[in-house]
């Protein structure tokens, strides 16, 4: 008799776990399905624009603006930095700057490059223009 109750408890526990697992996977599958469906719609819209829009679109610019708008709808702090902008991101994170710290322009009258706007606290601001070649 005791074996019968233990077997019954094990079967009941297994059935409960199976039902819980089924419903928990079902909700995440629905979310995954919705995400995949919306990505397909987005992809179809981009293809239609590329093929049939009046003007030629720049797909990189269009998709970048779409990414930026999507992230801006979340909050103003979430940003995307593509691989080519990694140096800018590293400079912002580290707070360091690797240049001389100024805007350099070409002076037509002198026919040479000049330091137009040295940034405060940077090497160009400490430069001695009396000895410099291109000040």
Number of C-alpha atoms within 10 A of each C-alpha: 5 7 8 9 10 11 11 12 12 12 12 12 11 12 12 12 11 12 10 12 11 11 11 11 11 12 11 11 12 11 12 12 12 12 12 12 12 12 12 12 12 13 11 12 12 16 13 11 15 15 12 9 11 8 9 10 13 10 13 9 10 13 12 14 12 13 13 15 11 13 15 13 9 9 9 8 8 11 12 12 11 9 8 8 10 11 11 11 15 12 12 11 9 8 8 9 12 7 9 16 17 17 12 16 12 13 14 8 6 9 9 12 14 17 19 14 13 17 14 11 9 15 13 20 16 12 14 9 12 7 8 9 9 14 15
